[in-house]
Amino acid sequence: MKTTLSTKEITKIGNKLKNLSQKNNYKETIKEIKNNIRKHPRWADGYSLLGDIYTSISHYEESYSAYSKALELDPDNLQWKLSLLLSQLEMGRNVDLALNELLNLFIKNVEDEDICIKIASIMVSGKHPKITIAAIKWRAQNYKNGDVLSSILANQLLEAGLISEGCEIYLDLFRSSPNGILYAPQLGVALIRIGAFQTCADIVESLKKTSPDTAGLMLNEYGIALAGLNRSKEAQVALREYLHIHPESQAAKFNLGQALLKGGKYEEGWKLIEFSPPEFKVQGVNSPWKGDFSINGKTLLVYGEQGFGDMLQFLRYIPYIEKLGANIVLSVPENLKRLCQTSFPHINVTETDLKEIKYDYSCSLLSLPLALSSQIGYEIPSLIPYLSPNQNDIEKFSKILGKKNKLRVGLVWSGENRPRHGLNYKNRSASLKMFSKIIDVENIDFVSLQLGNPQKELLQWDGKEIFDPMNDVSDMEDTAALVFNLDLIISVDTSIAHLAGALGKPVWMITRSDCCWRWLENREDTPWYPTMKIFRSQPGSLRHAIDLVAISLPDFVTTWQQHSLLKGMSS
């Protein structure tokens, strides 16, 4: 049973705590609460207050302990129970049990929407969005969910990768709710994730006239949308304006960095791209090197980050660090290890486990342009090839491919699907059926370079024969050796396009209209890979770009045939 303090004692303690909290003096506030708890050891509200303070400064172990004490004295207090479960989720302790208890409380209090909102908001911290989605949808079967619960549902749908459904809810709230304008920022995020850049830009531009404060909150999303519309100069203006108001926003700095790189402004762009989100970064590396001191005679750990395409692209900088006199240890995924060791025989190439590596300094592959800028400037090194497969592997795949009679073209129609990145990320991929116009072009032997689930599409393919040697491929070294034996690679924006470019092979890359920052704007070529030609689609699917490839391919065949004939005559 909890102790009830007199009104006079509560007023006295309350006034002192209020004074301390107004000064943000957490240390003294905690000390004062603990002093009073010692005087009144059964003061349940005191433990709860202590838990609230610890929660506000993210000390969840301490807040969990404080709420536990409060509940021992008053087990029926729902708010304290919810606060305890929030601390448990934030600590990552027995998450499944905490979520299960929250679900039971949600069911028990289903009629009370305010309590359901509190419970759903806490469930979000469990980072299992499908559970929160299921609870809110279940409630909607018998009770009308208000705007707040609907917005939580939309948010969790986005987190679960159900972007289109989440966007529809936000759009409905924006249009129909009396406070719909409050949901404009969330709608902006949702629109970005489905690639509806023009719609997002239109909403912000409209809000600039009717609700400039709300438009100001959306300048970060507006900048992303403008960059996606290949209006990188305007994007830079919007993002700088946002950063003027929110100078500490690392997300906006990163987005500005991407807009600058897309506009070809590398000097400032490489600096700001360092503010990439935590999920893009490798954790546990120490002593970062950014080119600001000599590493001669030191051991430098260079490690891969993000996707295989990113790593392949930035491996071009390895020869430039070799010249700085450092002992280089290159850490890459197992799939890349053999190719990197063949291409850079004088450095130590290891796998991704960094715990056992001894080093003085570290630098990610993607940070090398910034770290090397004082030595090589900001021009992109485009000497190719900078990767080279083993000669024995080249000969092995030459035998696997067999006698050559026609132009050999490698195909990659789909990249890895990452639902959490949104529907627009998925739009970088096509299907084998969508490639049929390309495959119908005469006098070509097509070779599949496709891996993953899309490779299974070959089992249902009933068009012209496509040779599939990928079951003989064990890593990127094998893939490079296979690509080396081909005359042209046609690929969506995935790692094989980077690999072909790094090997100096002709590569036609099919990409979305908004495309990645690295491909700049409104260009068919790229400074990254001199042998690459870019086919940009119109907004939506890749069909437009695929049609352009099919139209251009016969001329490539004719040129190759003429070259082969002249070469034969010369021989």
C-alpha positions as CSV (number, residue, x, y, z in Angstrom):
1,M,0.0,0.0,0.0
2,K,1.4,3.4,-0.9
3,T,2.0,6.2,1.6
4,T,0.0,9.4,1.2
5,L,1.9,12.5,2.0
6,S,0.1,15.5,3.5
7,T,-0.9,18.4,1.2
8,K,1.7,20.6,2.8
9,E,4.5,18.1,2.2
10,I,3.5,17.5,-1.4
11,T,3.3,21.3,-2.1
12,K,6.7,21.9,-0.6
13,I,8.4,19.1,-2.5
14,G,6.5,20.0,-5.7
15,N,7.7,23.6,-5.6
16,K,11.3,22.6,-5.0
17,L,11.2,20.1,-7.9
18,K,9.5,22.5,-10.2
19,N,12.2,25.1,-9.5
20,L,15.0,22.6,-10.2
21,S,13.3,21.2,-13.4
22,Q,12.9,24.7,-14.8
23,K,16.6,25.0,-14.7
24,N,17.1,21.6,-16.3
25,N,19.1,20.6,-13.3
26,Y,18.5,16.8,-13.5
27,K,21.2,15.9,-11.1
28,E,19.8,18.0,-8.3
29,T,16.3,17.0,-9.1
30,I,17.1,13.3,-8.9
31,K,19.0,14.0,-5.6
32,E,16.0,15.8,-4.1
33,I,13.6,13.1,-5.1
34,K,15.8,10.4,-3.6
35,N,16.2,12.4,-0.3
36,N,12.4,12.5,0.0
37,I,12.1,8.8,-0.8
38,R,14.5,8.1,2.0
39,K,12.2,10.1,4.3
40,H,9.1,8.4,2.9
41,P,10.2,4.9,1.6
42,R,6.6,4.0,0.6
43,W,6.1,7.2,-1.4
44,A,5.0,5.5,-4.7
45,D,4.6,8.8,-6.6
46,G,8.2,9.7,-5.7
47,Y,9.5,6.5,-7.4
48,S,7.3,7.4,-10.4
49,L,8.7,10.9,-10.6
50,L,12.2,9.4,-10.4
51,G,11.3,7.1,-13.3
52,D,10.0,10.1,-15.3
53,I,13.3,12.0,-14.9
54,Y,15.4,9.0,-15.8
55,T,13.2,8.4,-18.9
56,S,13.6,12.0,-20.0
57,I,17.4,11.7,-20.0
58,S,17.3,8.1,-21.6
59,H,18.6,6.3,-18.5
60,Y,16.3,3.4,-19.0
61,E,17.9,0.9,-16.6
62,E,17.4,3.4,-13.7
63,S,13.8,4.3,-14.9
64,Y,12.9,0.6,-15.1
65,S,14.1,0.1,-11.5
66,A,12.2,3.2,-10.3
67,Y,8.9,2.3,-12.0
68,S,9.2,-1.3,-10.6
69,K,9.4,0.2,-7.1
70,A,6.4,2.4,-7.7
71,L,4.4,-0.6,-9.0
72,E,5.3,-2.7,-5.9
73,L,3.5,0.0,-3.9
74,D,0.6,0.5,-6.3
75,P,0.3,-2.5,-8.7
76,D,-2.9,-1.2,-10.4
77,N,-1.5,2.0,-11.8
78,L,-1.8,1.6,-15.5
79,Q,0.4,4.7,-16.4
80,W,3.3,3.4,-14.4
81,K,2.9,-0.1,-15.9
82,L,3.1,1.4,-19.4
83,S,6.1,3.5,-18.4
84,L,7.8,0.4,-17.1
85,L,7.2,-1.5,-20.3
86,L,8.5,1.5,-22.3
87,S,11.8,1.3,-20.3
88,Q,11.9,-2.4,-20.9
89,L,11.6,-2.0,-24.7
90,E,14.1,0.8,-24.8
91,M,16.6,-1.4,-23.0
92,G,15.9,-4.3,-25.4
93,R,15.1,-6.6,-22.4
94,N,12.6,-9.4,-23.0
95,V,11.1,-7.5,-25.8
96,D,8.7,-10.3,-26.8
97,L,7.3,-10.5,-23.3
98,A,6.9,-6.7,-23.1
99,L,5.0,-6.6,-26.4
100,N,2.8,-9.4,-25.4
101,E,1.9,-7.6,-22.2
102,L,1.2,-4.4,-24.1
103,L,-1.1,-6.4,-26.5
104,N,-3.0,-7.7,-23.6
105,L,-3.4,-4.2,-22.1
106,F,-4.5,-2.9,-25.6
107,I,-7.2,-5.6,-25.8
108,K,-8.3,-5.0,-22.2
109,N,-8.7,-1.2,-22.8
110,V,-9.8,-1.4,-26.4
111,E,-12.8,0.9,-25.8
112,D,-10.7,3.7,-24.4
113,E,-9.0,5.3,-27.4
114,D,-6.7,7.5,-25.4
115,I,-5.2,4.5,-23.6
116,C,-4.9,2.7,-26.9
117,I,-3.0,5.6,-28.3
118,K,-0.5,5.5,-25.3
119,I,-0.1,1.7,-25.7
120,A,0.4,1.9,-29.5
121,S,2.9,4.7,-29.1
122,I,4.9,2.6,-26.7
123,M,4.7,-0.5,-28.9
124,V,6.5,1.5,-31.6
125,S,9.6,1.4,-29.4
126,G,9.6,-2.4,-29.7
127,K,10.5,-2.1,-33.4
128,H,8.1,-4.8,-34.5
129,P,5.8,-2.7,-36.6
130,K,3.6,-5.6,-37.8
131,I,2.5,-6.2,-34.2
132,T,1.4,-2.6,-33.8
133,I,-0.3,-2.7,-37.2
134,A,-2.2,-5.8,-36.3
135,A,-3.4,-4.3,-33.0
136,I,-4.7,-1.1,-34.5
137,K,-6.4,-2.8,-37.4
138,W,-8.0,-5.3,-35.0
139,R,-9.4,-2.4,-33.0
140,A,-10.8,-0.8,-36.2
141,Q,-13.1,-3.9,-36.7
142,N,-15.3,-2.6,-33.9
143,Y,-14.3,0.9,-33.1
144,K,-13.5,3.9,-35.3
145,N,-9.8,4.8,-35.0
146,G,-9.3,8.5,-34.7
147,D,-6.6,10.6,-36.4
148,V,-3.8,9.9,-33.9
149,L,-4.2,6.1,-34.0
150,S,-4.5,6.3,-37.8
151,S,-1.3,8.3,-38.0
152,I,0.5,5.7,-35.8
153,L,-0.8,3.0,-38.1
154,A,0.5,4.8,-41.2
155,N,3.9,5.3,-39.6
156,Q,4.2,1.6,-38.8
157,L,3.1,0.6,-42.2
158,L,6.0,2.6,-43.6
159,E,8.4,1.0,-41.2
160,A,7.1,-2.5,-42.2
161,G,7.7,-1.7,-45.9
162,L,4.0,-1.4,-46.7
163,I,4.6,2.1,-48.2
164,S,1.7,2.5,-50.5
165,E,-0.9,1.6,-47.8
166,G,0.8,3.9,-45.3
167,C,0.9,6.7,-47.8
168,E,-2.9,6.3,-48.5
169,I,-3.7,6.8,-44.8
170,Y,-1.6,9.9,-44.5
171,L,-3.1,11.3,-47.7
172,D,-6.6,10.6,-46.3
173,L,-5.7,12.3,-43.0
174,F,-4.3,15.3,-44.9
175,R,-7.4,15.7,-47.0
176,S,-10.2,14.9,-44.6
177,S,-9.1,15.6,-41.0
178,P,-9.9,19.0,-39.5
179,N,-6.2,19.1,-38.4
180,G,-5.1,17.5,-41.6
181,I,-2.3,20.1,-42.2
182,L,-0.5,18.6,-39.1
183,Y,0.0,15.4,-41.1
184,A,1.6,17.2,-44.1
185,P,5.2,16.4,-42.9
186,Q,4.4,12.7,-42.5
187,L,2.7,12.7,-45.8
188,G,5.8,14.2,-47.3
189,V,8.0,11.4,-46.0
190,A,5.5,8.8,-47.3
191,L,5.4,10.4,-50.8
192,I,9.2,10.4,-50.9
193,R,9.3,6.7,-50.1
194,I,7.0,5.8,-53.0
195,G,8.9,8.1,-55.4
196,A,6.0,10.6,-55.8
197,F,8.5,13.5,-55.9
198,Q,6.3,15.8,-58.0
199,T,3.3,15.4,-55.7
200,C,5.5,16.1,-52.6
201,A,7.0,19.2,-54.3
202,D,3.5,20.4,-55.3
203,I,2.2,20.1,-51.8
204,V,5.1,22.0,-50.3
205,E,4.8,24.8,-52.9
206,S,1.1,25.1,-52.2
207,L,1.7,25.2,-48.4
208,K,4.2,28.0,-48.9
209,K,1.3,30.2,-49.9
210,T,-1.3,29.0,-47.4
211,S,0.8,27.7,-44.4
212,P,4.4,28.8,-44.6
213,D,5.2,27.5,-41.2
214,T,4.2,23.9,-42.2
215,A,6.0,24.3,-45.5
216,G,9.1,25.2,-43.5
217,L,8.8,22.0,-41.6
218,M,8.9,20.1,-44.9
219,L,11.9,21.7,-46.5
220,N,14.0,18.6,-45.9
221,E,11.5,16.4,-47.8
222,Y,11.1,19.2,-50.4
223,G,14.9,19.1,-51.0
224,I,14.8,15.3,-51.5
225,A,11.9,15.7,-53.9
226,L,13.6,18.3,-56.0
227,A,16.8,16.3,-56.2
228,G,14.6,13.3,-57.3
229,L,13.2,15.5,-60.0
230,N,16.7,16.3,-61.2
231,R,16.5,19.9,-59.9
232,S,19.6,19.6,-57.7
233,K,20.3,23.3,-57.6
234,E,16.9,24.1,-56.2
235,A,17.2,21.2,-53.8
236,Q,20.4,22.7,-52.5
237,V,18.6,26.0,-51.8
238,A,15.8,24.3,-50.0
239,L,18.1,22.1,-47.9
240,R,20.3,25.1,-47.0
241,E,17.2,27.0,-45.9
242,Y,16.2,24.0,-43.7
243,L,19.7,23.8,-42.2
244,H,19.6,27.5,-41.4
245,I,16.6,26.7,-39.1
246,H,17.8,23.3,-38.0
247,P,21.7,23.5,-38.1
248,E,22.1,20.3,-36.2
249,S,20.1,18.1,-38.5
250,Q,22.5,15.4,-39.7
251,A,19.8,14.0,-42.1
252,A,19.5,17.3,-43.9
253,K,23.3,17.6,-44.1
254,F,23.4,14.2,-45.7
255,N,20.6,15.0,-48.1
256,L,22.3,18.3,-49.0
257,G,25.5,16.3,-49.6
258,Q,23.7,14.0,-52.0
259,A,22.1,17.0,-53.9
260,L,25.6,18.5,-54.2
261,L,27.1,15.3,-55.6
262,K,24.2,14.9,-58.0
263,G,25.0,18.4,-59.2
264,G,28.7,17.6,-59.6
265,K,29.8,19.7,-56.6
266,Y,32.2,17.2,-55.1
267,E,34.3,19.4,-52.7
268,E,31.4,20.2,-50.4
269,G,29.5,17.1,-51.2
270,W,32.1,14.6,-50.0
271,K,32.3,16.5,-46.7
272,L,28.5,16.4,-46.1
273,I,28.0,12.8,-47.2
274,E,29.9,11.9,-44.1
275,F,26.7,12.5,-42.2
276,S,25.2,9.3,-43.6
277,P,22.5,7.6,-41.4
278,P,23.8,5.1,-38.7
279,E,22.3,2.1,-40.7
280,F,24.7,2.9,-43.5
281,K,27.7,2.8,-41.3
282,V,29.9,0.0,-39.9
283,Q,29.9,0.1,-36.1
284,G,32.9,-0.6,-33.9
285,V,35.7,1.0,-35.9
286,N,38.0,3.4,-34.2
287,S,40.6,6.1,-34.9
288,P,39.1,7.5,-38.2
289,W,41.5,9.0,-40.8
290,K,40.1,11.7,-43.0
291,G,43.4,12.7,-44.7
292,D,44.3,15.3,-42.2
293,F,47.6,13.8,-41.1
294,S,50.3,11.5,-42.5
295,I,49.8,7.7,-42.4
296,N,53.3,6.8,-43.6
297,G,54.5,3.7,-41.8
298,K,51.1,3.2,-40.1
299,T,48.5,0.4,-40.5
300,L,45.3,1.7,-42.2
301,L,42.2,-0.3,-42.0
302,V,40.0,0.3,-45.1
303,Y,36.6,-1.2,-44.8
304,G,33.6,-1.7,-47.0
305,E,30.2,-0.1,-46.3
306,Q,26.7,-0.2,-47.8
307,G,26.1,-2.4,-50.9
308,F,28.5,-4.3,-53.2
309,G,28.0,-1.6,-55.9
310,D,29.3,1.1,-53.6
311,M,32.3,-1.0,-52.6
312,L,33.2,-1.8,-56.2
313,Q,32.8,1.8,-57.2
314,F,35.2,3.1,-54.5
315,L,37.9,0.4,-54.8
316,R,39.3,2.7,-57.5
317,Y,40.9,4.7,-54.7
318,I,43.0,1.9,-53.3
319,P,46.1,2.5,-55.6
320,Y,46.2,6.1,-54.4
321,I,46.4,5.2,-50.7
322,E,49.1,2.6,-51.5
323,K,51.3,5.6,-52.5
324,L,51.0,7.2,-49.0
325,G,53.3,4.6,-47.4
326,A,50.7,3.0,-45.2
327,N,50.3,-0.8,-44.5
328,I,46.8,-1.3,-45.9
329,V,44.4,-3.9,-44.5
330,L,41.3,-4.0,-46.7
331,S,38.2,-5.6,-45.1
332,V,35.4,-6.6,-47.5
333,P,32.7,-9.2,-47.5
334,E,33.8,-12.8,-48.3
335,N,32.1,-12.5,-51.8
336,L,34.6,-9.7,-52.7
337,K,37.7,-11.0,-51.0
338,R,39.2,-13.0,-53.9
339,L,38.7,-10.4,-56.6
340,C,40.2,-7.7,-54.4
341,Q,43.2,-9.8,-53.5
342,T,43.8,-10.6,-57.3
343,S,43.4,-6.9,-58.2
344,F,45.5,-5.5,-55.3
345,P,48.1,-8.2,-54.7
346,H,50.3,-6.0,-52.5
347,I,47.8,-5.3,-49.7
348,N,46.3,-7.5,-47.1
349,V,42.6,-8.4,-47.9
350,T,40.6,-9.9,-45.1
351,E,36.9,-10.6,-44.3
352,T,34.4,-8.3,-42.5
353,D,35.0,-9.3,-38.9
354,L,37.0,-6.3,-37.7
355,K,37.5,-7.4,-34.0
356,E,40.6,-9.4,-34.7
357,I,42.3,-6.8,-36.9
358,K,45.1,-4.6,-35.4
359,Y,45.4,-1.2,-37.0
360,D,46.4,2.4,-36.2
361,Y,43.8,4.2,-38.2
362,S,40.6,3.4,-40.2
363,C,38.7,4.8,-43.2
364,S,35.7,3.5,-45.0
365,L,35.9,3.0,-48.8
366,L,33.2,5.7,-49.2
367,S,35.2,8.2,-47.2
368,L,38.4,7.9,-49.4
369,P,37.4,10.7,-51.9
370,L,37.4,13.1,-48.9
371,A,40.5,11.7,-47.3
372,L,42.5,11.7,-50.5
373,S,41.3,15.2,-51.7
374,S,44.5,16.9,-50.6
375,Q,46.6,14.5,-52.7
376,I,44.5,14.0,-55.8
377,G,41.9,16.8,-55.6
378,Y,38.2,16.4,-56.3
379,E,38.3,15.0,-59.9
380,I,37.0,11.4,-60.1
381,P,39.8,8.9,-61.0
382,S,38.5,7.2,-64.0
383,L,41.4,5.0,-65.1
384,I,40.1,1.6,-66.0
385,P,40.3,-1.2,-65.5
386,Y,41.1,-1.1,-61.8
387,L,39.8,-4.6,-61.1
388,S,41.1,-7.7,-62.8
389,P,40.1,-11.3,-62.4
390,N,42.5,-14.3,-62.3
391,Q,43.5,-15.5,-65.7
392,N,42.7,-19.1,-64.8
393,D,39.1,-18.1,-63.9
394,I,38.8,-16.2,-67.2
395,E,39.8,-19.3,-69.1
396,K,37.5,-21.5,-67.0
397,F,34.5,-19.4,-68.0
398,S,35.6,-19.2,-71.6
399,K,35.3,-23.0,-71.7
400,I,31.9,-22.9,-70.0
401,L,30.6,-20.4,-72.5
402,G,31.8,-22.5,-75.4
403,K,32.6,-21.6,-79.0
404,K,31.8,-18.0,-79.9
405,N,29.8,-17.2,-83.0
406,K,27.9,-14.1,-82.2
407,L,28.0,-11.0,-80.0
408,R,27.7,-12.1,-76.3
409,V,25.6,-9.9,-74.1
410,G,25.2,-10.4,-70.4
411,L,21.8,-9.5,-68.7
412,V,20.8,-8.4,-65.2
413,W,17.2,-7.4,-65.0
414,S,16.7,-7.1,-61.2
415,G,18.6,-5.8,-58.2
416,E,18.1,-6.7,-54.5
417,N,14.7,-5.9,-53.2
418,R,14.8,-3.8,-49.9
419,P,11.2,-3.2,-48.9
420,R,12.1,-0.8,-46.1
421,H,13.6,1.6,-48.6
422,G,10.1,2.1,-50.2
423,L,8.4,1.3,-53.5
424,N,10.7,3.7,-55.4
425,Y,13.7,1.6,-54.5
426,K,11.9,-1.4,-56.0
427,N,11.4,0.6,-59.2
428,R,15.1,0.2,-60.0
429,S,14.4,-3.4,-61.0
430,A,12.5,-4.9,-63.9
431,S,11.5,-8.5,-64.8
432,L,12.9,-10.9,-67.4
433,K,9.6,-10.5,-69.3
434,M,10.1,-6.7,-69.4
435,F,13.5,-7.4,-71.1
436,S,11.8,-9.4,-73.9
437,K,12.2,-6.5,-76.5
438,I,16.0,-6.6,-75.8
439,I,16.2,-10.3,-76.0
440,D,14.3,-10.4,-79.4
441,V,17.2,-8.5,-81.1
442,E,18.8,-10.8,-83.6
443,N,22.4,-12.1,-83.9
444,I,23.1,-12.0,-80.1
445,D,23.9,-14.8,-77.7
446,F,22.4,-13.7,-74.4
447,V,24.0,-14.8,-71.1
448,S,22.3,-14.4,-67.7
449,L,24.2,-12.7,-64.9
450,Q,21.2,-12.7,-62.6
451,L,21.3,-14.1,-59.1
452,G,18.8,-14.3,-56.3
453,N,15.1,-15.0,-56.6
454,P,14.8,-13.2,-60.0
455,Q,17.0,-16.0,-61.4
456,K,14.1,-18.3,-61.1
457,E,12.3,-16.4,-63.8
458,L,14.4,-18.3,-66.3
459,L,12.5,-21.5,-65.4
460,Q,9.3,-20.0,-66.8
461,W,11.0,-18.2,-69.7
462,D,9.7,-19.4,-73.1
463,G,11.4,-16.9,-75.4
464,K,14.8,-17.0,-77.1
465,E,17.4,-19.1,-75.4
466,I,19.4,-17.5,-72.6
467,F,22.5,-19.3,-71.3
468,D,22.7,-19.3,-67.5
469,P,26.1,-20.1,-66.1
470,M,25.5,-18.6,-62.7
471,N,25.4,-22.0,-60.9
472,D,29.1,-22.1,-61.6
473,V,29.7,-18.7,-60.0
474,S,30.7,-18.8,-56.3
475,D,31.8,-15.2,-55.7
476,M,32.5,-11.8,-57.4
477,E,35.9,-13.1,-58.8
478,D,34.0,-15.7,-60.8
479,T,31.4,-13.1,-61.9
480,A,34.2,-10.8,-63.0
481,A,35.9,-13.6,-65.0
482,L,32.5,-14.4,-66.7
483,V,31.9,-10.7,-67.5
484,F,35.4,-10.5,-68.9
485,N,34.3,-13.0,-71.6
486,L,31.3,-10.9,-72.7
487,D,31.1,-8.1,-75.2
488,L,28.4,-6.0,-73.6
489,I,26.6,-6.0,-70.3
490,I,23.0,-4.7,-70.1
491,S,22.1,-4.2,-66.5
492,V,19.8,-2.3,-64.2
493,D,21.5,-0.1,-61.5
494,T,23.1,-2.9,-59.5
495,S,26.5,-4.2,-58.5
496,I,27.1,-5.9,-61.9
497,A,26.9,-2.5,-63.7
498,H,29.7,-1.3,-61.4
499,L,31.7,-4.5,-61.8
500,A,31.5,-4.2,-65.6
501,G,32.5,-0.6,-65.5
502,A,35.5,-1.3,-63.2
503,L,36.6,-4.1,-65.6
504,G,36.5,-1.6,-68.5
505,K,33.8,-3.6,-70.3
506,P,31.1,-1.9,-72.4
507,V,28.0,-1.6,-70.1
508,W,24.6,-0.2,-70.7
509,M,22.9,0.7,-67.5
510,I,19.1,1.0,-67.2
511,T,18.1,3.4,-64.4
512,R,15.1,5.3,-63.1
513,S,14.4,8.9,-64.1
514,D,15.4,10.2,-60.6
515,C,18.4,7.9,-60.4
516,C,21.2,7.9,-57.8
517,W,23.4,10.9,-57.1
518,R,26.4,9.2,-58.6
519,W,24.9,9.3,-62.2
520,L,24.5,13.1,-62.1
521,E,21.7,14.7,-64.1
522,N,20.6,14.5,-67.8
523,R,23.7,12.6,-69.0
524,E,24.2,9.5,-71.0
525,D,27.8,9.1,-69.8
526,T,29.4,9.1,-66.4
527,P,32.9,10.2,-65.2
528,W,32.9,7.1,-63.0
529,Y,33.0,4.6,-65.8
530,P,34.2,5.7,-69.3
531,T,32.7,2.6,-70.9
532,M,29.2,3.0,-69.5
533,K,26.2,4.4,-71.3
534,I,23.2,5.4,-69.2
535,F,19.6,4.8,-70.3
536,R,17.3,6.9,-68.1
537,S,13.6,6.0,-67.9
538,Q,10.7,8.3,-67.5
539,P,8.9,8.4,-64.1
540,G,7.4,5.1,-63.1
541,S,8.8,1.8,-64.3
542,L,11.9,1.1,-66.4
543,R,10.0,0.4,-69.6
544,H,10.9,3.6,-71.4
545,A,14.7,3.0,-70.8
546,I,14.3,-0.7,-71.8
547,D,12.7,0.4,-75.1
548,L,15.6,2.8,-75.7
549,V,18.1,-0.1,-75.2
550,A,16.1,-2.3,-77.6
551,I,16.2,0.4,-80.3
552,S,19.9,1.1,-79.8
553,L,21.1,-2.5,-79.7
554,P,20.9,-3.5,-83.4
555,D,23.4,-0.7,-84.3
556,F,25.8,-2.0,-81.6
557,V,25.5,-5.5,-83.2
558,T,26.3,-4.1,-86.6
559,T,29.3,-2.2,-85.4
560,W,30.6,-5.3,-83.5
561,Q,30.1,-7.5,-86.6
562,Q,32.0,-5.0,-88.8
563,H,34.8,-4.8,-86.2
564,S,35.0,-8.6,-86.0
565,L,35.2,-8.9,-89.8
566,L,38.0,-6.3,-90.1
567,K,39.8,-8.1,-87.2
568,G,39.4,-11.4,-89.0
569,M,40.7,-10.0,-92.3
570,S,43.7,-8.4,-90.5
571,S,44.5,-11.8,-88.9
